[in-house]
Amino acid sequence: MNRFRDFLSDVVRQSDMVLLSLCTVSTLYGMVLIASATHFRNTFKYVAIQGFGLLLGVLLYFLLSSIDVSEVGKKWKWLLAFNFGFILLLRTPFGLTRNGNRAWLGVNDIGKRLGVGFLENFPITVQPAEIVKITFIILLARQLALLQEKKDLTRFSNVIQPTAHAGIMFLFYYVISKDAGSGLVYLFVFVCMAFAGGFALRWIFLGLGGAVGGFLAAWNFNLLRGDWYDRIKVILDHSYQPEGKGWQQTRGMLALGSGKLTGQGLFNGTQTQSLYRSSLPERQTDFIFCVCGEELGFIGCLLVIVLLLAIIVRCLIVAREAPTRMESLVCVGMAGMLIFQTIANLGMCLFLLPVIGLTLPFFSYGGSSIVTLFAAMGVVSGIKKRSRPEWLIN
């Protein structure tokens, strides 16, 4: 018993408690917003699930803080098989389709077919894209680190392999799930890690230019999915389909604007507390930031941004002091993941970017998302406890 207690004490002592504190405070803040956003439903289910996710996430944080990610990276074949295999589960009976995207795993559809009410209404689902982000980052970091050690990443012939890795990952996930939003996270993470890993800027700009050119060509030749056109058009013209594709963001902007400096008060937001779900759609997930703006105002929103920025900066500080190049790239990848999801969600709420179904890290409702985020930060914490590398000191 004493040995076990000493082990736990050692794990806690060596973990990055600053990062854990920031993540926990952000999640608790988010739980308060979720409680307000779901108050009109007269249920405590969402807060309870989020709280359970927080507890499980903290446990995983400590567990992964004690794991050497460099050793995990050596099992690259298993990581690669897991990434593709786990996503393929979406095409099994466990796959769930919501809003046109088959991006969740659960027993709900099976329960419906079998007529088992408990399974049909089971509240817990898993989004493979969230979990695979972690293993993808570790795998890509090892790949880039090995190439950086053996070859010159400024040469085109040496950048093809990691670029193909990220591109295939995006295409594979999109073909399986039709969820472009989560797939884009992989591409953004790759760009961040490629830049930090030493890719020549000309290749990064060439790749971005090619992506923009490909998108414009797909737009002009009507190759995009039907609803994408409307989602993008409402960004360019806010008067386009205000009661259709622009409805969510129009209501979100009204909620944000009505909060002014200090908000209408917690549990007092006009749209947040409306009994009509259409008043502010997806309040506890995609538009939790709008809930914050309406009820806590600019000050409440600013606190959200400051907390997320602090977490991202902490990851980058750990990246700078990481013991190996691979571990440094892992931290950059984790920071890139948070940056993209934050910008995408805030841009969506501010009517600057199209709705792509990405939630606000640590604040939006989602038990599996919270668990995955704490697990990702646990990996960063495990890197933090190691010594500063000689290649950065010299």
GUSE-812370 format. One record per residue (C-alpha): residue in three letters; x, z, y. Coordinates in steps of 0.5 Angstrom, whole numbers, padded with zeros to 4 digits, always signed. Layout:
N
alaXZY;...
end
This chain:
394
met+0000+0000+0000;asn+0006+0002+0005;arg+0009-0005+0003;phe+0003-0009+0005;arg+0002-0005+0011;asp+0009-0006+0013;phe+0008-0014+0011;leu+0002-0014+0016;ser+0006-0011+0021;asp+0011-0015+0021;val+0007-0021+0021;val+0003-0019+0027;arg+0010-0017+0031;gln+0013-0024+0030;ser+0007-0028+0032;asp+0006-0030+0039;met+0001-0025+0041;val+0001-0029+0048;leu-0002-0035+0045;leu-0007-0031+0041;ser-0009-0027+0047;leu-0011-0034+0051;cys-0014-0037+0045;thr-0019-0031+0043;val-0021-0030+0051;ser-0023-0037+0051;thr-0027-0037+0045;leu-0030-0030+0047;tyr-0032-0033+0054;gly-0034-0039+0050;met-0039-0035+0046;val-0042-0032+0052;leu-0044-0039+0054;ile-0046-0041+0047;ala-0051-0035+0047;ser-0054-0037+0054;ala-0054-0044+0052;thr-0058-0043+0046;his-0062-0037+0049;phe-0068-0042+0049;arg-0068-0042+0042;asn-0069-0035+0041;thr-0064-0035+0035;phe-0057-0031+0035;lys-0055-0036+0029;tyr-0050-0040+0033;val-0046-0034+0036;ala-0046-0031+0029;ile-0043-0037+0026;gln-0038-0038+0032;gly-0036-0030+0031;phe-0035-0031+0024;gly-0031-0037+0026;leu-0027-0033+0031;leu-0025-0028+0025;leu-0023-0033+0020;gly-0019-0037+0025;val-0015-0031+0027;leu-0013-0029+0020;leu-0011-0036+0019;tyr-0007-0036+0026;phe-0003-0030+0023;leu-0002-0033+0016;leu+0000-0040+0019;ser+0005-0036+0023;ser+0009-0034+0017;ile+0010-0041+0014;asp+0016-0045+0016;val+0013-0052+0018;ser+0019-0056+0016;glu+0018-0054+0009;val+0011-0056+0009;gly+0013-0063+0012;lys+0018-0064+0006;lys+0012-0065+0002;trp+0010-0071+0006;lys+0007-0075+0000;trp+0002-0069-0001;leu+0000-0069+0006;leu-0001-0076+0006;ala-0005-0076+0000;phe-0009-0070+0003;asn-0010-0074+0010;phe-0014-0080+0006;gly-0017-0076+0001;phe-0020-0071+0005;ile-0023-0077+0010;leu-0026-0081+0004;leu-0030-0075+0002;leu-0034-0077+0007;arg-0037-0083+0003;thr-0039-0078-0003;pro-0046-0074-0003;phe-0043-0069+0001;gly-0042-0073+0007;leu-0047-0072+0013;thr-0049-0077+0018;arg-0051-0075+0025;asn-0052-0080+0031;gly-0050-0086+0027;asn-0043-0082+0025;arg-0042-0080+0018;ala-0037-0075+0020;trp-0039-0068+0017;leu-0038-0065+0010;gly-0044-0061+0008;val-0049-0059+0002;asn-0055-0061+0007;asp-0057-0068+0004;ile-0056-0066-0003;gly-0060-0060-0002;lys-0066-0064+0001;arg-0065-0069-0005;leu-0066-0063-0010;gly-0071-0060-0006;val-0067-0053-0005;gly-0069-0050+0002;phe-0063-0046+0002;leu-0058-0052+0001;glu-0062-0056+0006;asn-0061-0051+0012;phe-0054-0049+0010;pro-0051-0048+0017;ile-0044-0049+0015;thr-0041-0056+0016;val-0034-0059+0016;gln-0031-0064+0020;pro-0025-0067+0016;ala-0022-0070+0022;glu-0021-0063+0025;ile-0017-0061+0019;val-0013-0067+0018;lys-0011-0067+0026;ile-0006-0062+0024;thr-0003-0065+0017;phe-0003-0071+0021;ile+0001-0068+0027;ile+0006-0065+0022;leu+0007-0071+0018;leu+0008-0076+0024;ala+0013-0071+0027;arg+0017-0071+0021;gln+0017-0078+0021;leu+0019-0079+0028;ala+0024-0073+0027;leu+0028-0077+0021;leu+0028-0084+0025;gln+0030-0080+0031;glu+0036-0078+0027;lys+0038-0084+0023;lys+0036-0090+0028;asp+0035-0092+0035;leu+0028-0091+0037;thr+0029-0095+0043;arg+0029-0101+0038;phe+0023-0105+0036;ser+0024-0105+0029;asn+0025-0098+0029;val+0018-0096+0032;ile+0014-0100+0027;gln+0013-0095+0022;pro+0010-0089+0026;thr+0006-0094+0030;ala+0003-0097+0024;his+0002-0090+0021;ala-0002-0088+0027;gly-0006-0095+0027;ile-0008-0095+0020;met-0010-0087+0021;phe-0015-0089+0026;leu-0018-0095+0023;phe-0019-0092+0016;tyr-0022-0086+0020;tyr-0027-0090+0024;val-0028-0095+0018;ile-0030-0089+0014;ser-0034-0085+0019;lys-0036-0090+0025;asp-0033-0084+0030;ala-0029-0087+0035;gly-0028-0081+0039;ser-0025-0077+0034;gly-0021-0083+0032;leu-0018-0084+0039;val-0015-0077+0038;tyr-0010-0079+0033;leu-0008-0085+0038;phe-0007-0080+0044;val-0003-0075+0040;phe+0001-0081+0037;val+0003-0083+0044;cys+0005-0076+0047;met+0009-0075+0041;ala+0012-0082+0041;phe+0014-0081+0048;ala+0017-0074+0047;gly+0021-0077+0041;gly+0025-0082+0045;phe+0021-0089+0044;ala+0023-0093+0050;leu+0018-0093+0055;arg+0017-0101+0055;trp+0014-0100+0048;ile+0009-0095+0050;phe+0007-0099+0056;leu+0007-0105+0052;gly+0003-0102+0046;leu-0002-0099+0052;gly-0003-0106+0055;gly-0004-0109+0048;ala-0010-0104+0047;val-0013-0105+0054;gly-0012-0113+0052;gly-0015-0112+0046;phe-0021-0108+0048;leu-0023-0113+0054;ala-0023-0119+0049;ala-0027-0115+0044;trp-0032-0113+0050;asn-0032-0121+0052;phe-0033-0123+0045;asn-0039-0118+0044;leu-0035-0115+0038;leu-0036-0108+0040;arg-0041-0103+0037;gly-0048-0104+0040;asp-0049-0098+0044;trp-0041-0098+0046;tyr-0043-0103+0052;asp-0049-0098+0054;arg-0044-0092+0054;ile-0039-0096+0058;lys-0044-0099+0063;val-0047-0092+0065;ile-0040-0090+0067;leu-0039-0096+0072;asp-0046-0096+0074;his-0050-0089+0074;ser-0056-0092+0076;tyr-0056-0096+0069;gln-0061-0093+0064;pro-0062-0086+0067;glu-0067-0085+0062;gly-0063-0088+0057;lys-0056-0088+0055;gly-0055-0085+0062;trp-0059-0079+0061;gln-0055-0074+0058;gln-0049-0075+0063;thr-0055-0075+0069;arg-0057-0068+0067;gly-0050-0065+0066;met-0049-0067+0073;leu-0055-0064+0076;ala-0053-0058+0072;leu-0046-0058+0075;gly-0048-0059+0082;ser-0054-0054+0082;gly-0049-0048+0080;lys-0045-0049+0087;leu-0039-0044+0088;thr-0042-0038+0084;gly-0048-0041+0080;gln-0055-0039+0078;gly-0053-0033+0074;leu-0052-0032+0067;phe-0058-0033+0063;asn-0061-0036+0069;gly-0060-0043+0069;thr-0065-0048+0071;gln-0064-0053+0066;thr-0060-0049+0061;gln-0066-0044+0060;ser-0071-0049+0060;leu-0075-0050+0053;tyr-0074-0057+0053;arg-0068-0059+0049;ser-0068-0066+0053;ser-0067-0062+0060;leu-0060-0061+0058;pro-0058-0064+0051;glu-0053-0062+0047;arg-0052-0055+0051;gln-0048-0051+0046;thr-0043-0057+0044;asp-0042-0063+0048;phe-0044-0060+0055;ile-0042-0053+0055;phe-0038-0054+0061;cys-0044-0056+0065;val-0048-0050+0062;cys-0042-0046+0065;gly-0042-0050+0072;glu-0050-0049+0073;glu-0050-0041+0071;leu-0043-0039+0073;gly-0041-0044+0078;phe-0035-0047+0081;ile-0031-0041+0079;gly-0033-0040+0072;cys-0031-0047+0071;leu-0024-0046+0074;leu-0023-0040+0069;val-0025-0045+0064;ile-0020-0050+0066;val-0014-0045+0067;leu-0015-0042+0060;leu-0014-0049+0057;leu-0009-0051+0062;ala-0005-0044+0060;ile-0006-0045+0052;ile-0003-0052+0053;val+0003-0050+0057;arg+0004-0045+0052;cys+0005-0050+0047;leu+0010-0054+0051;ile+0014-0048+0052;val+0014-0047+0045;ala+0016-0054+0044;arg+0022-0054+0049;glu+0025-0048+0045;ala+0023-0050+0038;pro+0029-0049+0033;thr+0028-0057+0030;arg+0026-0063+0033;met+0021-0064+0028;glu+0018-0057+0030;ser+0018-0059+0037;leu+0014-0065+0036;val+0009-0061+0032;cys+0008-0057+0038;val+0008-0063+0043;gly+0003-0066+0038;met-0002-0060+0038;ala-0001-0060+0046;gly-0003-0067+0046;met-0009-0066+0042;leu-0012-0061+0047;ile-0010-0065+0053;phe-0014-0071+0050;gln-0020-0067+0048;thr-0020-0063+0054;ile-0020-0069+0059;ala-0025-0073+0055;asn-0030-0067+0055;leu-0029-0066+0062;gly-0029-0073+0064;met-0036-0074+0060;cys-0039-0068+0063;leu-0037-0071+0070;phe-0040-0078+0069;leu-0033-0081+0069;leu-0032-0082+0062;pro-0037-0085+0056;val-0040-0080+0051;ile-0035-0080+0045;gly-0038-0074+0042;leu-0031-0069+0043;thr-0033-0062+0044;leu-0029-0057+0049;pro-0023-0054+0045;phe-0025-0046+0044;phe-0031-0046+0048;ser-0036-0051+0045;tyr-0040-0049+0039;gly-0037-0051+0032;gly-0035-0046+0027;ser-0030-0051+0023;ser-0027-0053+0030;ile-0025-0046+0032;val-0022-0045+0025;thr-0018-0051+0026;leu-0016-0050+0033;phe-0013-0043+0031;ala-0010-0045+0025;ala-0007-0051+0029;met-0004-0045+0034;gly-0002-0041+0028;val+0003-0047+0027;val+0005-0047+0034;ser+0006-0039+0033;gly+0010-0040+0027;ile+0015-0044+0031;lys+0015-0040+0037;lys+0018-0034+0033;arg+0024-0038+0031;ser+0031-0038+0035;arg+0032-0043+0041;pro+0036-0049+0038;glu+0043-0051+0040;trp+0042-0058+0041;leu+0038-0055+0047;ile+0043-0050+0050;asn+0049-0055+0050;
end
